[in-house]
Amino acid sequence: MVATIISQWFQSVVSYLWKIKKKLNIGSERVLRELIVTVHKEDLLSRFISKEEMNSLEILRDIVIKFYSRGT
C-alpha cells in the first residue's frame, strides 16, 4: 500500500517536471525537439543518396526494398 502511494506520487512529480521542461523548452525536451526537427528535415533515403559511395541505383534500390520488407 505504501509503495503504491509513493509510486503514484513519484509519477505525478515526474509528470509535472516533464510538463515544465516542455513548456520552457529546456533539458531533454529541448534536445528532443531539436532532434525531431532534424528527422523531419532529412529523411534516411536522402542521406543515403547524398553519400558518394551510394551512387549506384542498384544499391539504393536494395536499401529501399530492405526497408519495405522490414516494415520500416
C-alpha positions as CSV (number, residue, x, y, z in Angstrom):
1,M,0.0,0.0,0.0
2,V,2.7,2.5,1.0
3,A,4.8,1.5,-2.1
4,T,1.8,2.2,-4.4
5,I,1.2,5.6,-2.9
6,I,4.9,6.5,-3.2
7,S,5.0,5.3,-6.7
8,Q,1.9,7.3,-7.7
9,W,3.4,10.4,-6.0
10,F,6.7,10.0,-7.9
11,Q,4.9,9.6,-11.2
12,S,2.9,12.8,-10.6
13,V,6.1,14.7,-9.7
14,V,7.8,13.4,-12.8
15,S,4.7,14.3,-14.9
16,Y,4.8,17.9,-13.6
17,L,8.6,18.2,-14.2
18,W,8.1,16.9,-17.8
19,K,5.4,19.5,-18.4
20,I,7.6,22.3,-17.1
21,K,10.6,21.2,-19.1
22,K,8.4,21.0,-22.2
23,K,6.8,24.4,-21.6
24,L,10.2,26.1,-21.0
25,N,12.0,24.1,-23.8
26,I,14.8,23.1,-21.5
27,G,16.9,19.9,-20.9
28,S,15.9,16.7,-22.6
29,E,12.8,18.3,-24.0
30,R,14.9,20.8,-25.9
31,V,17.2,18.1,-27.3
32,L,14.1,16.0,-28.3
33,R,12.5,19.0,-30.1
34,E,15.8,19.7,-32.0
35,L,16.1,16.0,-33.0
36,I,12.6,15.9,-34.2
37,V,13.3,18.9,-36.5
38,T,16.4,17.2,-37.8
39,V,14.5,14.0,-38.5
40,H,11.7,15.9,-40.3
41,K,14.3,17.8,-42.4
42,E,16.4,14.9,-43.6
43,D,15.0,11.5,-44.3
44,L,17.2,8.5,-44.3
45,L,16.9,7.8,-48.0
46,S,18.1,11.4,-48.8
47,R,21.2,10.7,-46.6
48,F,22.0,7.6,-48.5
49,I,21.6,9.4,-51.8
50,S,24.0,12.2,-50.7
51,K,26.8,9.8,-49.9
52,E,29.4,9.4,-52.6
53,E,29.6,5.6,-52.3
54,M,25.9,5.3,-52.8
55,N,25.9,6.4,-56.4
56,S,24.6,3.2,-57.7
57,L,20.9,2.9,-58.3
58,E,21.1,-0.8,-57.6
59,I,22.4,-0.2,-54.1
60,L,19.7,2.4,-53.5
61,R,17.0,0.0,-54.8
62,D,18.3,-2.7,-52.5
63,I,18.1,-0.4,-49.5
64,V,14.6,0.6,-50.3
65,I,13.5,-3.0,-50.7
66,K,15.0,-3.9,-47.4
67,F,13.2,-1.1,-45.6
68,Y,9.9,-2.0,-47.1
69,S,10.4,-5.7,-46.4
70,R,11.0,-4.9,-42.7
71,G,8.0,-2.7,-42.5
72,T,10.1,0.4,-41.5
